[in-house]
Structures are given as structure tokens and as C-alpha cells.
Amino acid sequence: EVQLVESGGGLVQPGGSLRLSCVGSGFTVRNSWMSWVRQAPGEGLEWVANVEPEGIEKYYVDSVKGRFSISKDDARNSLYLQMNSLRVDDTAVYFCVGWSTENIWGQGTRVTVSS
Amino acid sequence: DVVMTHSPLSLPVTLGQPASISCRSSQSLAHSDGNTYLDWFQQRPGQSPRHLIYQVSKRESGVPDRFSGSGSGTDFTLKISRVEAEDVAVYYCMQRSYWPHTFGQGTKLEIK
């Protein structure tokens, strides 16, 4: 079965950090554009970041620039999102998304930023 | 940023009847490479989003042919020819022609 599995979410205080991970199974991260998309409680989808297949060009929504960093490890077939200086409004389910011959979404990992 | 606007936001439909969702962008999504990067996603309750349509009208593998996409420039439409119970979901358009990529606010389809 082709899938992406996220991990690393949890409860963190404002100003804290978290690192989200996403591992591909049956899906090759190496050859794919990869994204993180988030969904705040009861809200719609928000694109957060993209990385191109070579892992060099990276793009971010303005609200996370300078705080979040997307990266990939082809050897581990994995995608990461390093999140620093977290704010209450970063609270959301974070989805890992792969763009190849098909578009694959993970099940999401929940991040809660609260004191 | 490109703003994507859905209408309607809520869509009650009778089983077996057609449904149509509109998505309008604040600027043309025609890319300099000649393509238009407009996607549609379906998110059923409690599930991750599912990719339905890319480049306006191309169906993702496995998507039933009752789903179709159309449009150009700034105006796009997702149509369901005959609504089934499993189509109850929130539908999102998304543009990938510009950075940052942006989603519409979604249209919630429910059975009347």
C-alpha cells in the first residue's frame, strides 16, 4: 500500500519547537515534490511549505517564514518540518503530501500550541 | 497572494441529482508554461483530503467519472453528475500556479 506516515506532533508551549517527520512507504520521496499542509481545528486547509525533488528549492507561506524549515532525507525516504518559535495560531493537524504520478496525503499529526 | 473563493459554501443536494461548485481566483491561474494549475480535493468527515482533479480537468487515477472539472482564467467549476451518499464531504479548490499555493475556504456538500 502506498502511504505517507507522519509523526512528531504533540503539545508544546508558545515559543517552543517541534520536528515533524513523514516516512514514505511504497512512495519515493526522492523523485517527488513534497508539501506540508495544515488544518486548524474546524477550519479549512492551508498550504505551509514545499520542497522540490532535489531538496534545494523551498517555499513557505509568509506566516511561517523564518520559523519553519522543510527538508527531506532521500536515504530515509523521509520529509521533515522543523518548527521553531511556535505560536498559538500554529495549532493544527499537519499533513504530509507527496506529488508524483499520484497525489498522496498522510493521516496527519496534531500539533497543539498552548500554555 | 492569490485568493480562492468558493460558492456556495454549503450545498444541499438530493441523492442522484447533479451538483456544481464554483471556485474563483483573484487573478488568472494561467501559468507561463501554458498550463493552469487548479486542483480539486475532497475531504470526507474525519479523513485526510483526497485529490480529485488536477490542471483544471484531469481526473486523478481512481476518481469516478461522475466528477468533472472545467474552467479557465479565474473561473473554475467542479461538477458531480449524480450525487451519491459517499460524496458527502468538504470540497476544496487549490491553485498551484503561484507561490504561495492557496486553497479556497471549501464547500460543504450534504444530502438534502
Interface residues (C-beta under 8 A of the other chain):
Chain A: S35 V37 G44 L45 E46 W47 N50 Y59 Y60 V61 D62 F95 E102 N103 W105 G106 Q107 G108
Chain B: D1 D39 F41 Q43 S48 P49 R50 H51 Y54 E60 S61 V90 Y92 M94 W99 P100 H101 T102 F103 G104 Q105 G106
